[in-house]
Amino acid sequence: MQLVQNNLFGFICQSIISWLMLIPDSTTFEVLLNYFTFFGWLGYGASISSILWLRYKRPNAVRPYKVKSDRNVLLSLLVTCYTLI
């Protein structure tokens, strides 16, 4: 039940923000899409930076999963770069 409540709260917040962004006359769907895309990537960046910060500040903390080697990270980075190119 907690997961449904969290998803519902996020959906309601995004709906309210999108309606507020559509109030000005010059706002179109493309502008709204650009706003949400930007804030989505900003959220991804904040998540990744917080993970890296916690790994630096609390290296011995209990984590639900761990990456065993640096090769996996390097391989993922190379595959991502290759996909983007």
C-alpha positions as CSV (number, residue, x, y, z in Angstrom):
1,M,0.0,0.0,0.0
2,Q,2.9,2.3,0.7
3,L,4.2,2.0,-2.9
4,V,0.8,3.0,-4.3
5,Q,0.6,6.0,-2.0
6,N,4.1,7.1,-3.1
7,N,3.3,6.7,-6.8
8,L,0.0,8.5,-6.4
9,F,1.7,11.4,-4.6
10,G,4.3,11.7,-7.4
11,F,1.6,11.6,-10.0
12,I,-0.4,14.3,-8.3
13,C,2.6,16.6,-7.9
14,Q,3.6,16.2,-11.6
15,S,0.0,16.9,-12.6
16,I,-0.2,20.1,-10.5
17,I,3.2,21.3,-11.8
18,S,2.3,20.6,-15.4
19,W,-1.0,22.5,-15.1
20,L,0.9,25.5,-13.5
21,M,3.4,25.5,-16.4
22,L,0.6,25.5,-18.9
23,I,-1.1,28.6,-17.5
24,P,1.0,31.2,-19.6
25,D,-0.3,31.7,-23.1
26,S,3.1,31.1,-24.7
27,T,3.6,27.7,-23.2
28,T,3.2,24.7,-25.5
29,F,3.4,21.0,-25.0
30,E,7.0,21.0,-26.3
31,V,8.0,23.5,-23.7
32,L,6.4,21.4,-21.0
33,L,8.1,18.3,-22.3
34,N,11.5,20.1,-22.2
35,Y,10.9,21.2,-18.6
36,F,10.1,17.7,-17.4
37,T,13.0,16.2,-19.4
38,F,15.4,18.7,-17.8
39,F,14.1,18.1,-14.3
40,G,14.1,14.4,-14.9
41,W,17.8,14.4,-15.9
42,L,18.5,16.7,-12.9
43,G,17.0,14.1,-10.6
44,Y,19.1,11.4,-12.2
45,G,22.2,13.5,-11.7
46,A,21.3,14.1,-8.1
47,S,20.7,10.4,-7.5
48,I,24.1,9.4,-9.0
49,S,26.0,12.1,-7.2
50,S,24.4,11.1,-3.9
51,I,25.4,7.5,-4.4
52,L,28.9,8.6,-5.2
53,W,29.0,10.9,-2.1
54,L,27.8,8.2,0.2
55,R,30.3,5.7,-1.2
56,Y,33.0,8.3,-0.3
57,K,31.7,9.3,3.1
58,R,30.4,5.9,4.3
59,P,32.4,3.2,2.5
60,N,31.5,0.5,5.0
61,A,27.7,1.1,5.1
62,V,25.3,-1.7,4.4
63,R,24.1,-1.6,0.8
64,P,21.4,-3.8,-0.8
65,Y,23.8,-4.5,-3.7
66,K,27.5,-4.0,-4.5
67,V,29.5,-3.9,-7.7
68,K,32.3,-6.4,-7.3
69,S,34.8,-5.0,-9.7
70,D,35.7,-1.8,-11.5
71,R,35.6,-3.7,-14.8
72,N,31.8,-3.7,-14.7
73,V,31.7,0.0,-14.2
74,L,34.2,0.6,-17.0
75,L,32.4,-1.8,-19.3
76,S,29.0,-0.1,-18.6
77,L,30.6,3.3,-19.3
78,L,32.1,2.1,-22.6
79,V,28.8,0.5,-23.8
80,T,26.9,3.7,-22.9
81,C,29.4,5.9,-24.8
82,Y,29.3,3.6,-27.8
83,T,25.5,3.7,-27.8
84,L,25.4,7.5,-27.7
85,I,27.9,7.8,-30.5
